[in-house]
Amino acid sequence: MAAVVPSDGHPLLAVARRGAVALWDPLTCRWAGSRLLERPIKALAGVGSNLVVGCTDGLGVVDVVG
């Protein structure tokens, strides 16, 4: 799990599950979207509005706003 704070200042929580990243709004406890990566996810780190994703085959950066 990682926290991501987009430029609008509204935080999101990112949770890895089955090759995808689910985004949740911690203020309302509602689903806010997802990003399919189709590979095993081993680590997540929030950096501003970006999410750094560690997979078994390398690293990737996901823009959670765009």
Stockholm file with secondary structure:
# STOCKHOLM 1.0

chainA/1-66         MAAVVPSDGHPLLAVARRGAVALWDPLTCRWAGSRLLERPIKALAGVGSNLVVGCTDGLGVVDVVG
#=GR chainA/1-66 SS CEEECCTTSCCEEEEEETTEEEEEETTTTEEEEEEECCSCEEEEEEETTEEEEEETTEEEEEESCC
#=GC SS_cons        CEEECCTTSCCEEEEEETTEEEEEETTTTEEEEEEECCSCEEEEEEETTEEEEEETTEEEEEESCC
//
